[in-house]
Amino acid sequence: MHVFFALLISVSGLAQSAQPDSVSKSKKKVTYFAALQTASLIGCNDCGKGKEVTFSGAIVSGVRIKAFGVGVGVGHDSYRDANTAPIFMATSWDIIKSKNALVLLVQYGTSLKTWRYFPYDYEEYGYKNTAGGTMFNPVMGYRLKYEKVQITFGVGYKYQVITNRYEYPTWRWTGTEYVPGDPSRRNVRMELSRLVVSMAVGWN
């Protein structure tokens, strides 16, 4: 986790140093960017219940050097039974570029926080907490540019791992009575795979 915060600080510092270059139109062609991203996550884990269409959102900030961009982001992903708050590295490559661009976007990271959603007033028996894991999100998009505003439409794939942790009480006999023993523990790993349809609005 400390690595991501170190990257955030380093990218922010690089972005600040890049701003005067972009204003003076330096030959380095380094620009700072920020983007607000929204997306629909389409897929299912228990497909007997039907397809899920849920929401994803993120804020990304970084620098762009010619056809390449790198930054960091934080977001929120919702699923039928879980929510995650991922933090990630974001990279982009303008494959074909004129005024507009065909662009490959890749995000990779983990979860700052993950929590379950229960449709009832009580939690599942034995449920303790939920831990986040790897998040990987490649997207192919098309970016439209008007002056300093950019809108990117994309289609891609999101893979995210979460682990639900459970503890169940046990009892042991002392010879005269039953007393609580060490709890029985169980971890359930879930791999969430979704089709992503996204739109991002950015400034640079």
N, C-alpha and C positions, 0 to 999 in steps of 0.2 A: 504493500500500500504506500510505503514511504517513497518508493520509486516514482509512482504516479504524481505525487505532490512535488517531487523534485523536478520532474518533467514539466509540470504546470508552471513552476517558477521560472525555469529556464526558457520555455517558450514565450512566457509573458515578457521576460527581459529582452529576448530577441525581437519580439514584436515592437516594443517601445523604441529600440534602436533602429528598427526598420522604418518607422513613420517618417522621420525627416527625409530619408532617401526617396520615399514614394512621393512626397510633396515636391521635392526638388527634381523629380524624374531622373534619379541617378541611373547610371548604366547597369547597376546591379539588378534593377527591376524586382526589388523585394517589397512586398506589400503586406500589410496586416489585414486580416479578415475576421469577421464574426458572423455566425449563422444561427438561425432558429429553425430547427428541424421538427416536422411532424410526420407521422406515418401510421398506417394501418397494419396490424399483424394478423395474418390470415393462416389458420391451421388448426390442429387439434392434437391432444394427447389421448383422450378417450373419445375416439371418433364415433362411437356408438351414440354419443350425446349430440353429434353434429359438429359442423365447423364453427370455430370461434373467429370473430372479428373484433379485435381489441385495439387499444391506443398505445402509441409510443411517442415520446417527445424528448428533445435534447437541445442543449446549447453547446456550440462548438466555437473555439477561438484559436487562432494560430497565425502562421505566416505562409505566404505563397511566393515561390521563387520560380519565375517563368512558368513552365507547365506543371510544376510539382507543388503540393501543399502539405503542410504538417501542422497538427495542432492537438489540443486536448479537449475533452468534452465531458459533460455530466448530463444524465437524463433520467427518465422514468419510463418503465415498460410495465404494462398491465396485461395479465393473463386471466383465465377464468378463475383460478384458485390462488393466484400469487401476484405479487407486485415486486419489482426490483428497481433499484436506483443505481444504474451502472456508471462507472467512471472509465474512460477509455482514451487511447491514442487514436487519432484520426489522420489518415493520409489520403491524398487525391492525386490523380494523374490525368491531365488533359490529353486524351488520345488523339483527337482531331480538334483543332482549334482555329477559328477565325475570330469573328466577333463573339459568336456563341461556341459551345464546346461539347463534344461527347466526352464524358468523364467517368473514370473508374474510382469509386470511393471505397475505402476499407476502414472499418473501425474494429479495434481489438482491446479488450480490457476485462474487468471484473466488476463485482457489485459492492458499492459502499454499504448498502442495506438491502435486505430481502425480507419480506413478510408475507404471511399467508392471509387469504381472505376466506372467511367462513360465512356461509349464507344464513347461518342460524345464530342465536345468542350464545351458544356454547361452542367450545373448541372440540376438535376431534380427540377422542380418548388417548391419553398418553403423549399428546403433542407437546414438544418442548420449545422448539424454535426452528427457523429456516435459515440456512446459510447459502450465500451466493457462490458462484464459480465463474468459469470462463464465459466470456461473451465475444462472439465473432460475427461481424456484419459486413459482407461485401455487397455493393450496390453498383449497378450500371445506370448512369443517368445522362440527362441532357440539360445543360445549363444555358439559360437565356440571360443576356446582360443588357441593362439599360443604364448608362452612365455608371454610377457606383453601386447600383442595386443589381443583385443577381438572384434568379429563381431557378432552382434545380429540381427537375422531376426525375424520379428513379424507381427502378424495380430491382429487388434483390432478395437476399436470404439472411435470416437472423438465427443464430444458434446460441443458446444460453443454458447453462447448467445451474440447477438449484438442488439443495439437499435438505429434506425434511428430517428432523431429529425427534425421536420419541424415547420416552422413559416410562417404564411400567414398574409399579411397586412389587416387591417380593417380601416374603416373610420367612423367618426361620424359627425353629423350635429350640428353646434353651433347656428343655427338660421340665420346665414348669409353666412356660407360657410362650406365645408367639410374639416376636419382636420384629420391627422392620429390618430388612436386609438391604444389601446393595441393589439398586434398581437395575432392571434389565433394560438394555439400551439397543436401539435399532435405528439405522440410517437408511432413508429411502432416497436414492439419487434419481432426479428427473432431468431428462434432456429435452429442452423445448426448441423445436424447429419450426420456423414460421416463414411464409412468403411475406415480403415487405413491399408495400407500395408507398412511396414517400414523396414529400415536397419540402424543400428547404428555401428559406429566404435569407440572403446574406448581404453584407456590406463590406466594401474594401476601398 
